[in-house]
């Protein structure tokens, strides 16, 4: 059944919900967009050169860093990073996990 044009935000939210594991809450499309397209704005250019978001599911943001020292730095900044995402999107994520990928 064709319902005609639909707003992009709700349509993307439905797609993200469909990709999320059953029984786990899916973040809204605005959170995905902010985390993955505005990352440098969220964390600043110095951190963005060494840390990149890898995935976002069930309220957990996984960030990959290029050196162990940056893992410590990003963990220290975790509350600020999550706060910035919440400020930009109106949605608070539960936690930030960091992995080292060389």
Biopython code that builds the backbone (N, CA, C, O; Angstrom):
import numpy as np
from Bio.PDB.StructureBuilder import StructureBuilder

atoms = [
    (1, "UNK", "N", (0.842, -1.175, 0.000)),
    (1, "UNK", "CA", (0.000, 0.000, 0.000)),
    (1, "UNK", "C", (0.893, 1.245, 0.000)),
    (1, "UNK", "O", (1.727, 1.405, 0.891)),
    (2, "UNK", "N", (0.731, 2.095, -0.954)),
    (2, "UNK", "CA", (1.518, 3.323, -1.081)),
    (2, "UNK", "C", (0.859, 4.418, -0.262)),
    (2, "UNK", "O", (-0.281, 4.805, -0.522)),
    (3, "UNK", "N", (1.587, 4.913, 0.732)),
    (3, "UNK", "CA", (1.065, 5.997, 1.568)),
    (3, "UNK", "C", (1.595, 7.348, 1.114)),
    (3, "UNK", "O", (1.371, 8.357, 1.782)),
    (4, "UNK", "N", (2.292, 7.380, -0.009)),
    (4, "UNK", "CA", (2.831, 8.634, -0.507)),
    (4, "UNK", "C", (4.107, 9.010, 0.226)),
    (4, "UNK", "O", (4.649, 8.205, 0.983)),
    (5, "UNK", "N", (4.590, 10.221, 0.008)),
    (5, "UNK", "CA", (5.829, 10.675, 0.648)),
    (5, "UNK", "C", (5.707, 10.662, 2.171)),
    (5, "UNK", "O", (4.664, 11.002, 2.731)),
    (6, "UNK", "N", (6.785, 10.267, 2.818)),
    (6, "UNK", "CA", (6.825, 10.219, 4.277)),
    (6, "UNK", "C", (7.976, 11.098, 4.767)),
    (6, "UNK", "O", (8.973, 11.237, 4.058)),
    (7, "UNK", "N", (7.873, 11.694, 5.953)),
    (7, "UNK", "CA", (8.988, 12.453, 6.506)),
    (7, "UNK", "C", (10.206, 11.536, 6.690)),
    (7, "UNK", "O", (10.058, 10.374, 7.069)),
    (8, "UNK", "N", (11.385, 12.050, 6.425)),
    (8, "UNK", "CA", (12.605, 11.248, 6.471)),
    (8, "UNK", "C", (12.911, 10.751, 7.884)),
    (8, "UNK", "O", (13.258, 9.583, 8.058)),
    (9, "UNK", "N", (12.792, 11.605, 8.883)),
    (9, "UNK", "CA", (13.139, 11.215, 10.261)),
    (9, "UNK", "C", (12.402, 9.966, 10.735)),
    (9, "UNK", "O", (13.046, 8.991, 11.124)),
    (10, "UNK", "N", (11.065, 9.967, 10.714)),
    (10, "UNK", "CA", (10.335, 8.778, 11.137)),
    (10, "UNK", "C", (10.638, 7.551, 10.274)),
    (10, "UNK", "O", (10.667, 6.428, 10.777)),
    (11, "UNK", "N", (10.863, 7.766, 8.973)),
    (11, "UNK", "CA", (11.182, 6.633, 8.098)),
    (11, "UNK", "C", (12.523, 6.019, 8.492)),
    (11, "UNK", "O", (12.645, 4.796, 8.556)),
    (12, "UNK", "N", (13.530, 6.853, 8.756)),
    (12, "UNK", "CA", (14.830, 6.334, 9.198)),
    (12, "UNK", "C", (14.736, 5.665, 10.569)),
    (12, "UNK", "O", (15.385, 4.647, 10.810)),
    (13, "UNK", "N", (13.930, 6.232, 11.464)),
    (13, "UNK", "CA", (13.731, 5.593, 12.768)),
    (13, "UNK", "C", (13.197, 4.178, 12.590)),
    (13, "UNK", "O", (13.639, 3.258, 13.279)),
    (14, "UNK", "N", (12.248, 3.995, 11.669)),
    (14, "UNK", "CA", (11.681, 2.662, 11.420)),
    (14, "UNK", "C", (12.739, 1.714, 10.869)),
    (14, "UNK", "O", (12.782, 0.547, 11.258)),
    (15, "UNK", "N", (13.590, 2.196, 9.974)),
    (15, "UNK", "CA", (14.657, 1.358, 9.427)),
    (15, "UNK", "C", (15.626, 0.946, 10.531)),
    (15, "UNK", "O", (16.004, -0.222, 10.617)),
    (16, "UNK", "N", (16.029, 1.883, 11.369)),
    (16, "UNK", "CA", (16.972, 1.588, 12.459)),
    (16, "UNK", "C", (16.352, 0.594, 13.437)),
    (16, "UNK", "O", (17.028, -0.325, 13.899)),
    (17, "UNK", "N", (15.068, 0.772, 13.755)),
    (17, "UNK", "CA", (14.394, -0.200, 14.637)),
    (17, "UNK", "C", (14.434, -1.595, 14.030)),
    (17, "UNK", "O", (14.622, -2.583, 14.740)),
    (18, "UNK", "N", (14.256, -1.674, 12.710)),
    (18, "UNK", "CA", (14.289, -2.965, 12.027)),
    (18, "UNK", "C", (15.661, -3.610, 12.044)),
    (18, "UNK", "O", (15.763, -4.835, 11.965)),
    (19, "UNK", "N", (16.714, -2.822, 12.144)),
    (19, "UNK", "CA", (18.083, -3.347, 12.169)),
    (19, "UNK", "C", (18.557, -3.702, 13.573)),
    (19, "UNK", "O", (19.548, -4.415, 13.730)),
    (20, "UNK", "N", (17.865, -3.215, 14.584)),
    (20, "UNK", "CA", (18.269, -3.463, 15.971)),
    (20, "UNK", "C", (17.863, -4.854, 16.413)),
    (20, "UNK", "O", (16.862, -5.390, 15.937)),
    (21, "UNK", "N", (18.642, -5.453, 17.334)),
    (21, "UNK", "CA", (18.272, -6.776, 17.850)),
    (21, "UNK", "C", (16.902, -6.724, 18.526)),
    (21, "UNK", "O", (16.556, -5.718, 19.145)),
    (22, "UNK", "N", (16.122, -7.800, 18.410)),
    (22, "UNK", "CA", (14.799, -7.826, 19.043)),
    (22, "UNK", "C", (14.894, -7.591, 20.549)),
    (22, "UNK", "O", (15.785, -8.117, 21.215)),
    (23, "UNK", "N", (13.978, -6.806, 21.068)),
    (23, "UNK", "CA", (13.922, -6.558, 22.501)),
    (23, "UNK", "C", (14.886, -5.492, 22.989)),
    (23, "UNK", "O", (14.904, -5.185, 24.181)),
    (24, "UNK", "N", (15.686, -4.921, 22.102)),
    (24, "UNK", "CA", (16.623, -3.867, 22.493)),
    (24, "UNK", "C", (16.157, -2.551, 21.908)),
    (24, "UNK", "O", (15.731, -2.494, 20.754)),
    (25, "UNK", "N", (16.237, -1.479, 22.708)),
    (25, "UNK", "CA", (15.793, -0.187, 22.176)),
    (25, "UNK", "C", (16.754, 0.321, 21.106)),
    (25, "UNK", "O", (17.969, 0.160, 21.225)),
    (26, "UNK", "N", (16.212, 0.922, 20.081)),
    (26, "UNK", "CA", (17.024, 1.481, 18.998)),
    (26, "UNK", "C", (17.107, 2.989, 19.159)),
    (26, "UNK", "O", (16.106, 3.634, 19.472)),
    (27, "UNK", "N", (18.294, 3.562, 18.949)),
    (27, "UNK", "CA", (18.391, 5.017, 19.013)),
    (27, "UNK", "C", (17.660, 5.650, 17.833)),
    (27, "UNK", "O", (17.527, 5.039, 16.773)),
    (28, "UNK", "N", (17.193, 6.867, 18.026)),
    (28, "UNK", "CA", (16.536, 7.582, 16.939)),
    (28, "UNK", "C", (17.549, 7.940, 15.854)),
    (28, "UNK", "O", (18.750, 8.002, 16.117)),
    (29, "UNK", "N", (17.072, 8.169, 14.661)),
    (29, "UNK", "CA", (17.935, 8.520, 13.533)),
    (29, "UNK", "C", (18.754, 9.769, 13.831)),
    (29, "UNK", "O", (19.892, 9.882, 13.374)),
    (30, "UNK", "N", (18.200, 10.700, 14.582)),
    (30, "UNK", "CA", (18.928, 11.925, 14.912)),
    (30, "UNK", "C", (20.196, 11.621, 15.706)),
    (30, "UNK", "O", (21.210, 12.300, 15.542)),
    (31, "UNK", "N", (20.143, 10.608, 16.561)),
    (31, "UNK", "CA", (21.326, 10.231, 17.334)),
    (31, "UNK", "C", (22.377, 9.644, 16.391)),
    (31, "UNK", "O", (23.551, 10.005, 16.464)),
    (32, "UNK", "N", (21.958, 8.747, 15.514)),
    (32, "UNK", "CA", (22.884, 8.170, 14.531)),
    (32, "UNK", "C", (23.531, 9.270, 13.708)),
    (32, "UNK", "O", (24.751, 9.295, 13.543)),
    (33, "UNK", "N", (22.724, 10.166, 13.200)),
    (33, "UNK", "CA", (23.237, 11.239, 12.363)),
    (33, "UNK", "C", (24.232, 12.115, 13.095)),
    (33, "UNK", "O", (25.273, 12.476, 12.545)),
    (34, "UNK", "N", (23.918, 12.459, 14.333)),
    (34, "UNK", "CA", (24.818, 13.303, 15.120)),
    (34, "UNK", "C", (26.124, 12.591, 15.399)),
    (34, "UNK", "O", (27.195, 13.165, 15.205)),
    (35, "UNK", "N", (26.052, 11.355, 15.848)),
    (35, "UNK", "CA", (27.263, 10.622, 16.211)),
    (35, "UNK", "C", (28.164, 10.417, 15.003)),
    (35, "UNK", "O", (29.368, 10.659, 15.085)),
    (36, "UNK", "N", (27.610, 9.983, 13.899)),
    (36, "UNK", "CA", (28.449, 9.599, 12.761)),
    (36, "UNK", "C", (28.775, 10.747, 11.802)),
    (36, "UNK", "O", (29.812, 10.696, 11.140)),
    (37, "UNK", "N", (27.936, 11.771, 11.703)),
    (37, "UNK", "CA", (28.246, 12.844, 10.755)),
    (37, "UNK", "C", (28.779, 14.108, 11.430)),
    (37, "UNK", "O", (29.383, 14.953, 10.769)),
    (38, "UNK", "N", (28.561, 14.243, 12.732)),
    (38, "UNK", "CA", (29.015, 15.451, 13.434)),
    (38, "UNK", "C", (30.032, 15.107, 14.515)),
    (38, "UNK", "O", (30.185, 15.842, 15.490)),
    (39, "UNK", "N", (30.725, 13.985, 14.336)),
    (39, "UNK", "CA", (31.652, 13.490, 15.357)),
    (39, "UNK", "C", (32.694, 14.539, 15.756)),
    (39, "UNK", "O", (32.927, 14.753, 16.946)),
    (40, "UNK", "N", (33.316, 15.188, 14.786)),
    (40, "UNK", "CA", (34.343, 16.185, 15.113)),
    (40, "UNK", "C", (33.754, 17.324, 15.945)),
    (40, "UNK", "O", (34.411, 17.835, 16.852)),
    (41, "UNK", "N", (32.542, 17.716, 15.645)),
    (41, "UNK", "CA", (31.872, 18.752, 16.434)),
    (41, "UNK", "C", (31.611, 18.273, 17.862)),
    (41, "UNK", "O", (31.727, 19.045, 18.814)),
    (42, "UNK", "N", (31.258, 16.995, 18.004)),
    (42, "UNK", "CA", (30.963, 16.435, 19.326)),
    (42, "UNK", "C", (32.223, 16.361, 20.187)),
    (42, "UNK", "O", (32.188, 16.737, 21.358)),
    (43, "UNK", "N", (33.338, 15.881, 19.626)),
    (43, "UNK", "CA", (34.524, 15.610, 20.446)),
    (43, "UNK", "C", (35.656, 16.615, 20.258)),
    (43, "UNK", "O", (36.571, 16.668, 21.079)),
    (44, "UNK", "N", (35.610, 17.404, 19.203)),
    (44, "UNK", "CA", (36.691, 18.331, 18.909)),
    (44, "UNK", "C", (37.679, 17.709, 17.932)),
    (44, "UNK", "O", (37.784, 16.486, 17.845)),
    (45, "UNK", "N", (38.407, 18.555, 17.194)),
    (45, "UNK", "CA", (39.288, 18.052, 16.141)),
    (45, "UNK", "C", (40.451, 17.198, 16.648)),
    (45, "UNK", "O", (40.827, 16.231, 15.986)),
    (46, "UNK", "N", (41.024, 17.527, 17.794)),
    (46, "UNK", "CA", (42.172, 16.757, 18.297)),
    (46, "UNK", "C", (41.764, 15.321, 18.612)),
    (46, "UNK", "O", (42.466, 14.384, 18.232)),
    (47, "UNK", "N", (40.649, 15.139, 19.296)),
    (47, "UNK", "CA", (40.178, 13.794, 19.633)),
    (47, "UNK", "C", (39.715, 13.073, 18.370)),
    (47, "UNK", "O", (39.967, 11.879, 18.213)),
    (48, "UNK", "N", (39.043, 13.784, 17.475)),
    (48, "UNK", "CA", (38.513, 13.157, 16.257)),
    (48, "UNK", "C", (39.617, 12.580, 15.371)),
    (48, "UNK", "O", (39.375, 11.639, 14.616)),
    (49, "UNK", "N", (40.824, 13.134, 15.458)),
    (49, "UNK", "CA", (41.938, 12.586, 14.671)),
    (49, "UNK", "C", (42.352, 11.204, 15.151)),
    (49, "UNK", "O", (42.980, 10.457, 14.401)),
    (50, "UNK", "N", (42.012, 10.847, 16.389)),
    (50, "UNK", "CA", (42.460, 9.582, 16.978)),
    (50, "UNK", "C", (41.326, 8.647, 17.387)),
    (50, "UNK", "O", (41.570, 7.490, 17.732)),
    (51, "UNK", "N", (40.106, 9.132, 17.351)),
    (51, "UNK", "CA", (38.958, 8.336, 17.815)),
    (51, "UNK", "C", (37.802, 8.482, 16.838)),
    (51, "UNK", "O", (37.476, 9.585, 16.398)),
    (52, "UNK", "N", (37.184, 7.343, 16.504)),
    (52, "UNK", "CA", (36.045, 7.338, 15.581)),
    (52, "UNK", "C", (34.932, 6.472, 16.148)),
    (52, "UNK", "O", (35.209, 5.422, 16.728)),
    (53, "UNK", "N", (33.672, 6.889, 15.992)),
    (53, "UNK", "CA", (32.568, 6.024, 16.421)),
    (53, "UNK", "C", (32.509, 4.787, 15.520)),
    (53, "UNK", "O", (32.666, 4.892, 14.303)),
    (54, "UNK", "N", (32.284, 3.623, 16.120)),
    (54, "UNK", "CA", (32.216, 2.375, 15.360)),
    (54, "UNK", "C", (30.808, 1.829, 15.243)),
    (54, "UNK", "O", (30.385, 1.398, 14.171)),
    (55, "UNK", "N", (30.086, 1.849, 16.351)),
    (55, "UNK", "CA", (28.703, 1.372, 16.289)),
    (55, "UNK", "C", (27.912, 1.959, 17.453)),
    (55, "UNK", "O", (28.469, 2.439, 18.440)),
    (56, "UNK", "N", (26.621, 1.904, 17.300)),
    (56, "UNK", "CA", (25.696, 2.450, 18.276)),
    (56, "UNK", "C", (24.511, 1.514, 18.340)),
    (56, "UNK", "O", (23.746, 1.397, 17.382)),
    (57, "UNK", "N", (24.359, 0.843, 19.476)),
    (57, "UNK", "CA", (23.203, -0.042, 19.626)),
    (57, "UNK", "C", (22.840, -0.187, 21.090)),
    (57, "UNK", "O", (23.705, -0.232, 21.964)),
    (58, "UNK", "N", (21.565, -0.259, 21.332)),
    (58, "UNK", "CA", (21.017, -0.455, 22.674)),
    (58, "UNK", "C", (21.594, 0.542, 23.676)),
    (58, "UNK", "O", (21.899, 0.178, 24.812)),
    (59, "UNK", "N", (21.742, 1.794, 23.256)),
    (59, "UNK", "CA", (22.207, 2.831, 24.166)),
    (59, "UNK", "C", (23.699, 2.841, 24.433)),
    (59, "UNK", "O", (24.162, 3.587, 25.297)),
    (60, "UNK", "N", (24.456, 2.041, 23.722)),
    (60, "UNK", "CA", (25.910, 1.967, 23.919)),
    (60, "UNK", "C", (26.612, 2.456, 22.657)),
    (60, "UNK", "O", (26.371, 1.954, 21.560)),
    (61, "UNK", "N", (27.479, 3.438, 22.833)),
    (61, "UNK", "CA", (28.302, 3.945, 21.747)),
    (61, "UNK", "C", (29.684, 3.323, 21.870)),
    (61, "UNK", "O", (30.336, 3.464, 22.904)),
    (62, "UNK", "N", (30.137, 2.635, 20.826)),
    (62, "UNK", "CA", (31.473, 2.043, 20.805)),
    (62, "UNK", "C", (32.361, 2.937, 19.952)),
    (62, "UNK", "O", (32.049, 3.230, 18.798)),
    (63, "UNK", "N", (33.477, 3.364, 20.544)),
    (63, "UNK", "CA", (34.417, 4.256, 19.882)),
    (63, "UNK", "C", (35.750, 3.528, 19.747)),
    (63, "UNK", "O", (36.241, 2.940, 20.710)),
    (64, "UNK", "N", (36.335, 3.570, 18.549)),
    (64, "UNK", "CA", (37.649, 2.972, 18.306)),
    (64, "UNK", "C", (38.697, 4.077, 18.318)),
    (64, "UNK", "O", (38.499, 5.149, 17.745)),
    (65, "UNK", "N", (39.815, 3.796, 18.981)),
    (65, "UNK", "CA", (40.934, 4.732, 19.033)),
    (65, "UNK", "C", (42.171, 4.066, 18.447)),
    (65, "UNK", "O", (42.242, 2.842, 18.343)),
    (66, "UNK", "N", (43.146, 4.891, 18.065)),
    (66, "UNK", "CA", (44.324, 4.335, 17.410)),
    (66, "UNK", "C", (45.486, 4.031, 18.348)),
    (66, "UNK", "O", (46.463, 3.418, 17.919)),
    (67, "UNK", "N", (45.413, 4.435, 19.604)),
    (67, "UNK", "CA", (46.482, 4.183, 20.570)),
    (67, "UNK", "C", (45.890, 4.017, 21.964)),
    (67, "UNK", "O", (44.862, 4.619, 22.273)),
    (68, "UNK", "N", (46.527, 3.204, 22.811)),
    (68, "UNK", "CA", (46.026, 3.017, 24.177)),
    (68, "UNK", "C", (45.898, 4.322, 24.966)),
    (68, "UNK", "O", (44.968, 4.478, 25.757)),
    (69, "UNK", "N", (46.818, 5.249, 24.758)),
    (69, "UNK", "CA", (46.726, 6.525, 25.478)),
    (69, "UNK", "C", (45.440, 7.262, 25.131)),
    (69, "UNK", "O", (44.845, 7.918, 25.986)),
    (70, "UNK", "N", (45.015, 7.155, 23.882)),
    (70, "UNK", "CA", (43.764, 7.797, 23.487)),
    (70, "UNK", "C", (42.560, 7.076, 24.076)),
    (70, "UNK", "O", (41.521, 7.697, 24.303)),
    (71, "UNK", "N", (42.681, 5.788, 24.325)),
    (71, "UNK", "CA", (41.586, 5.060, 24.991)),
    (71, "UNK", "C", (41.351, 5.657, 26.376)),
    (71, "UNK", "O", (40.210, 5.885, 26.778)),
    (72, "UNK", "N", (42.433, 5.906, 27.093)),
    (72, "UNK", "CA", (42.317, 6.512, 28.419)),
    (72, "UNK", "C", (41.681, 7.894, 28.320)),
    (72, "UNK", "O", (40.794, 8.232, 29.103)),
    (73, "UNK", "N", (42.134, 8.684, 27.362)),
    (73, "UNK", "CA", (41.604, 10.038, 27.189)),
    (73, "UNK", "C", (40.111, 10.018, 26.863)),
    (73, "UNK", "O", (39.333, 10.772, 27.448)),
    (74, "UNK", "N", (39.717, 9.159, 25.937)),
    (74, "UNK", "CA", (38.298, 9.110, 25.545)),
    (74, "UNK", "C", (37.444, 8.595, 26.696)),
    (74, "UNK", "O", (36.333, 9.084, 26.900)),
    (75, "UNK", "N", (37.937, 7.620, 27.451)),
    (75, "UNK", "CA", (37.176, 7.157, 28.624)),
    (75, "UNK", "C", (36.994, 8.299, 29.629)),
    (75, "UNK", "O", (35.924, 8.460, 30.215)),
    (76, "UNK", "N", (38.049, 9.082, 29.817)),
    (76, "UNK", "CA", (37.972, 10.219, 30.738)),
    (76, "UNK", "C", (36.944, 11.237, 30.255)),
    (76, "UNK", "O", (36.225, 11.828, 31.061)),
    (77, "UNK", "N", (36.876, 11.440, 28.959)),
    (77, "UNK", "CA", (35.944, 12.397, 28.370)),
    (77, "UNK", "C", (34.553, 11.808, 28.127)),
    (77, "UNK", "O", (33.664, 12.511, 27.647)),
    (78, "UNK", "N", (34.355, 10.541, 28.449)),
    (78, "UNK", "CA", (33.108, 9.845, 28.128)),
    (78, "UNK", "C", (31.855, 10.566, 28.571)),
    (78, "UNK", "O", (30.905, 10.688, 27.797)),
    (79, "UNK", "N", (31.832, 11.043, 29.795)),
    (79, "UNK", "CA", (30.648, 11.749, 30.290)),
    (79, "UNK", "C", (30.368, 13.019, 29.508)),
    (79, "UNK", "O", (29.214, 13.336, 29.217)),
    (80, "UNK", "N", (31.434, 13.751, 29.165)),
    (80, "UNK", "CA", (31.279, 14.977, 28.382)),
    (80, "UNK", "C", (30.790, 14.656, 26.971)),
    (80, "UNK", "O", (29.936, 15.357, 26.429)),
    (81, "UNK", "N", (31.341, 13.588, 26.380)),
    (81, "UNK", "CA", (30.928, 13.193, 25.024)),
    (81, "UNK", "C", (29.451, 12.809, 25.016)),
    (81, "UNK", "O", (28.694, 13.258, 24.155)),
    (82, "UNK", "N", (29.045, 11.985, 25.970)),
    (82, "UNK", "CA", (27.638, 11.576, 26.034)),
    (82, "UNK", "C", (26.734, 12.775, 26.317)),
    (82, "UNK", "O", (25.622, 12.853, 25.794)),
    (83, "UNK", "N", (27.209, 13.705, 27.141)),
    (83, "UNK", "CA", (26.444, 14.918, 27.427)),
    (83, "UNK", "C", (26.273, 15.782, 26.191)),
    (83, "UNK", "O", (25.202, 16.347, 25.969)),
    (84, "UNK", "N", (27.322, 15.889, 25.384)),
    (84, "UNK", "CA", (27.248, 16.674, 24.150)),
    (84, "UNK", "C", (26.259, 16.043, 23.167)),
    (84, "UNK", "O", (25.484, 16.747, 22.520)),
    (85, "UNK", "N", (26.293, 14.718, 23.063)),
    (85, "UNK", "CA", (25.336, 14.024, 22.186)),
    (85, "UNK", "C", (23.911, 14.267, 22.671)),
    (85, "UNK", "O", (23.016, 14.534, 21.870)),
    (86, "UNK", "N", (23.701, 14.173, 23.979)),
    (86, "UNK", "CA", (22.368, 14.413, 24.550)),
    (86, "UNK", "C", (21.912, 15.844, 24.293)),
    (86, "UNK", "O", (20.742, 16.086, 23.996)),
    (87, "UNK", "N", (22.836, 16.786, 24.409)),
    (87, "UNK", "CA", (22.489, 18.192, 24.179)),
    (87, "UNK", "C", (22.077, 18.427, 22.727)),
    (87, "UNK", "O", (21.141, 19.178, 22.455)),
    (88, "UNK", "N", (22.772, 17.788, 21.811)),
    (88, "UNK", "CA", (22.488, 17.978, 20.386)),
    (88, "UNK", "C", (21.250, 17.223, 19.914)),
    (88, "UNK", "O", (20.588, 17.654, 18.970)),
    (89, "UNK", "N", (20.928, 16.096, 20.561)),
    (89, "UNK", "CA", (19.840, 15.238, 20.071)),
    (89, "UNK", "C", (18.631, 15.147, 20.994)),
    (89, "UNK", "O", (17.543, 14.773, 20.555)),
    (90, "UNK", "N", (18.810, 15.484, 22.260)),
    (90, "UNK", "CA", (17.725, 15.316, 23.228)),
    (90, "UNK", "C", (17.588, 13.889, 23.727)),
    (90, "UNK", "O", (16.617, 13.567, 24.413)),
    (91, "UNK", "N", (18.543, 13.030, 23.396)),
    (91, "UNK", "CA", (18.501, 11.633, 23.828)),
    (91, "UNK", "C", (19.817, 11.262, 24.500)),
    (91, "UNK", "O", (20.891, 11.486, 23.941)),
    (92, "UNK", "N", (19.731, 10.694, 25.702)),
    (92, "UNK", "CA", (20.933, 10.327, 26.441)),
    (92, "UNK", "C", (21.242, 8.846, 26.208)),
    (92, "UNK", "O", (20.385, 7.980, 26.384)),
    (93, "UNK", "N", (22.481, 8.581, 25.810)),
    (93, "UNK", "CA", (22.949, 7.199, 25.662)),
    (93, "UNK", "C", (23.371, 6.675, 27.032)),
    (93, "UNK", "O", (23.717, 7.457, 27.917)),
    (94, "UNK", "N", (23.343, 5.353, 27.208)),
    (94, "UNK", "CA", (23.661, 4.750, 28.496)),
    (94, "UNK", "C", (25.145, 4.764, 28.815)),
    (94, "UNK", "O", (25.542, 5.063, 29.941)),
    (95, "UNK", "N", (25.973, 4.437, 27.814)),
    (95, "UNK", "CA", (27.411, 4.383, 28.096)),
    (95, "UNK", "C", (28.220, 4.453, 26.826)),
    (95, "UNK", "O", (27.709, 4.308, 25.716)),
    (96, "UNK", "N", (29.510, 4.683, 27.030)),
    (96, "UNK", "CA", (30.471, 4.760, 25.946)),
    (96, "UNK", "C", (31.549, 3.722, 26.220)),
    (96, "UNK", "O", (32.168, 3.742, 27.284)),
    (97, "UNK", "N", (31.783, 2.819, 25.277)),
    (97, "UNK", "CA", (32.852, 1.831, 25.385)),
    (97, "UNK", "C", (33.947, 2.197, 24.388)),
    (97, "UNK", "O", (33.673, 2.735, 23.315)),
    (98, "UNK", "N", (35.184, 1.896, 24.757)),
    (98, "UNK", "CA", (36.330, 2.247, 23.914)),
    (98, "UNK", "C", (37.129, 0.980, 23.583)),
    (98, "UNK", "O", (37.392, 0.154, 24.457)),
    (99, "UNK", "N", (37.511, 0.842, 22.303)),
    (99, "UNK", "CA", (38.366, -0.248, 21.863)),
    (99, "UNK", "C", (39.564, 0.358, 21.133)),
    (99, "UNK", "O", (39.457, 1.406, 20.496)),
    (100, "UNK", "N", (40.718, -0.331, 21.240)),
    (100, "UNK", "CA", (41.916, 0.120, 20.545)),
    (100, "UNK", "C", (42.047, -0.668, 19.249)),
    (100, "UNK", "O", (42.061, -1.899, 19.246)),
    (101, "UNK", "N", (42.142, 0.071, 18.151)),
    (101, "UNK", "CA", (42.326, -0.535, 16.821)),
    (101, "UNK", "C", (43.467, 0.195, 16.150)),
    (101, "UNK", "O", (43.369, 1.390, 15.872)),
    (102, "UNK", "N", (44.524, -0.502, 15.895)),
    (102, "UNK", "CA", (45.703, 0.145, 15.278)),
    (102, "UNK", "C", (45.591, 0.198, 13.790)),
    (102, "UNK", "O", (46.490, 0.706, 13.120)),
]
sb = StructureBuilder()
sb.init_structure("model")
sb.init_model(0)
sb.init_chain("A")
sb.init_seg("    ")
for serial, (resi, resn, name, xyz) in enumerate(atoms, 1):
    if name == "N":
        sb.init_residue(resn, " ", resi, " ")
    sb.init_atom(name, np.array(xyz, "f"), 0.0, 1.0, " ", f" {name:<3s}", serial, name[0])
structure = sb.get_structure()
